[in-house]
Amino acid sequence: MDISYNVLLSLYQDFFEQELHLQEITNVLKILAIAFFLLNVYTGMFSKMANRFGTTTLPFDEKKLFSSILMVLVLVFYDKLLAFLDNILLSLDQTYSHFSPTSFSPPEQEIDEDPEMEGLLDGIGMLKLFASEALMVLQDPAYIVLLLLQGLAWIIDTALYGVFLLERFFFIGLLKVLGAIAIVLAIFEKFRDLFYKWLKLYIAIYLLIFPFFLIIGFGNYVTEFFQENIDIYFIGTQINVVILTIMIWLKLRLFKKSYDIVYKVFT
């Protein structure tokens, strides 16, 4: 089953662009926004006329009028705003995407590629790999534990990665619906904070992937550093088991703490 970034991104785009009918929702909300704008202008005009009857000042609050017009324009070009944010924030994902657990590939043997012998060479390569792993297990039984921990670490990283991306894209899609409603209500000054909160939360959910990639990359870097600098057989394997166990525990702690840090910064 392919749970790579591009596959999950494609599922998100297909669902929220084809099944959600966001354009139909925003069209209705645009009409509602214009009605709220006119209501806001008329109520502000009448209240100011009553308070300043006989003066030469304009019968409305200029700042409130311009801010209300701005919110209406934001909703009119809401699809453009979403496209702009998505293009910027999705492009940032590529910065650390090479740390993704789904981008892992085993080291390749330096062999000459021959289309006719490709299947045979692949089989020979697998046999050599299996033989070398079996030899290591016979020489050091602790190597089995190390292999199991490596597999467990990869499964944890991949499972968290897939769940995180699905959760992230779902909430982004949900915010696309709620954002239009927040903009409509933001026409009234007392609800203006809803739009700013929505914008900060929209960006924060996108940026949550950065700590995830950095945790994976940092954990793998530290693990590889100790593995490369410990060359003693038997003792080295046992130390690597301890290091990998600690890194699995540390990753799980960092995943939770990184969420809290990003939310505190943007909310």
Summary of the structure (lengths in Angstrom):
residues: 267
radius of gyration: 28.1
end to end distance: 35.7
largest distance: 99.6
contacts: 706
relative contact order: 0.12
helix: 83%
strand: 0%
